[in-house]
Amino acid sequence: MTGKQKKVLIRICVSAILTVSFCVISISSPYLRFGLFLIPYLIIGYDILRKAALGIFHGEIFDENFLMALATVGAFVLGEYVEGTAVMLFYQVGELFQSYAVGKSRRNITELMDIRPDYANVEREGKVIQTDPDEVPAGTLILVKPGEKVPIDGVVTDGSSSLNTSALTGESLPREVKEGDDVISGCVNMSGVLRIKTTKEFGESTVSKILDLVENSSMKKSRSENFITRFARYYTPFVCFGALALAVLPPLAHIVMGNPANWSVWVTRALTTLVISCPCALVISIPLSFFGGIGGASAKGILVKGSNYLEALSQAKYVVCDKTGTLTKGVFEATHMQPSNGFSAAELLEAAAYAESYSGHPISKSIKSAYLSSDAFSKAGEMDLSVVSDVEEVGGCGVIASVNGKKVAAGNAKLMQKLNVPFEKPKKTGTQVHVTIDGKYAGYILISDVVKPNAKEAVRDLKDAGVRQVIMLTGDSKEVADAVAAELGVDVVKSELLPADKVTEVEKLLETKGPKEKLVFVGDGINDAPVLSRADLGIAMGALGSDAAIEAADIVLMDDDPAKIAAAMKISGKTLRIVHQNIVFALVIKFACLGFGAIGYVSMWWAIFADVGVMILAVLNATRTLKN
Amino acid sequence: MKKKYKIEVDCAACANKMEDAAKKTAGVKDAVVSFMAQKMEIEFEEGAEISTVMKNVSKACKKAEPDCEIFQ
């Protein structure tokens, strides 16, 4: 509790004790009674009265201070001293609770995002000095011991260790770093001492950027928040005039009809409606819900740049994904080997790997790496490149070389046709590398981009979360794209697209979709910035360390796990559900109480519940967004 | 020209009042107050004298909500 909160708590206690004791002792003199109850009332309510008075002078009449001051002063005028004091007392209890709950949520969220480093160990003249990260210029040598956070982005100059990135990515797998590797601030050093040369200032480092992004997310307000602000602006004056009408019109009507006016009854009812009507429950609980949702998401490595984006995500009906790097790893791997003519798979791979050993082409590299991880290689122990000679690259077709005295040709179908060798047509899709050994066809190796292990689940989860269509865009060939789409269960595939075509495709989709349906584009954030900004909502993944991606997207996934998209949608859905629950719950209780209050069925005590009770329940409900 | 300021304010409705008051101040193009982050972002109009404008923003906010603080 802060000092301010403690002061309010003391005032509440003193005032409550005084009020109760004055209730217990019966006081006959009405003047004495008034004088005595005035003490706890002023103790608890002086600041509200002051604010209400200042508000009137400044022309800001209709706010909750005014409502409370009017209601309680009114109660005193009617001689309802206990009620008047109690209303003020409960109002303050509610305010205290609200400020405490909000402070606690804020702290919880900061703890979830516990990546802010407290200090940096700077080496100066052989001594290590703890310095404020803000004061460390780029290019300084810093020391990070095991258990400490990396305070500033930099390059390892000495030492090796594993880093825990879970605070940034939500991923528990540690990342190994050694001399020469880039390290990102916010990671926790787990094993060895690292000497790091900083490449940025603290303000430009990943940690600062992420913290900034999360803190500023509440600046971009959602439609629900704006709705409540506008609502409160019209609602409070409306209620005040309503209450005034309720206090004046029925008694006047009674007088006209010749009945007794019953002023005190109607004024009491009017005051009750004033107490009920306070819009605090909504005004506080809705931003709190969004703040909690964004905080909970960031703990999972999902950075949402604004409440409005979190809100829009729950209405996502079309998810457009880039293929390479989003649904697939973007790395080529040998996925299938089909030996023929009596050759073994190991022979096939070995021959291809040696023949391709001098080439730097991605496909050659993937064959080599497949060979290096095969059993044949571990038996041989090393790759002796001296056996390779007479390497001849056939442009656009493949390579021909002499390996161990045998003539090996490795390449695509065109190469086989050139060499006049009959070859098998692969049944599966992918880039084909056919191999001949001494003119004899030895089989083929299929190379393809590998689908991420959880991409299929990710697509299914998206459907479960209410997405109507998952669309995949790719520059790849139709065959490959269709195969990947069928494997993942994607609804629509558009293949062989140029980068500019992707924008056109997204624009086409934007035109056909309904006004309340949102289109989300998911990419790796590196070369799809135009599409990211064109879609209703841009999600960039694998953003750890990529400033461009963090800049371009509305929602940033720190690692490249496609399952996080559905996870983000779930958080968004939950947050919006809680927001709607609070809006409906608060308005239903308030309007019900207002209605019953106007016809006299609600006492001042119920009115206090409708105000403070509803607010406390709404705040408690809102804090659920933090727990995922 | 946008600038962020740390603020201290006790209730969400008060934060909304500050936002309204800041928006109406001369020299301010737009203002956003986040109660949760306890921050205020002011977008100044072209050529506005920032320190004078902020003095007025401070004054306007105090008037709308006596219990608030803007740290500059």
Interface residues (C-beta under 8 A of the other chain):
Chain A: K4 D47 R50 K51 L54 H58 E60 D63 E64 E95 Q98 S99 V102 S105 R106 E215 N216 S218 M219 K221 T229 A232 P279 C280 V283 I284 P287 L288 F290 F291
Chain B: K4 D10 C11 A12 A13 N16 K17 V32 S34 F35 M36 A37 Q38 K39 E41 K63 A64 P66 D67
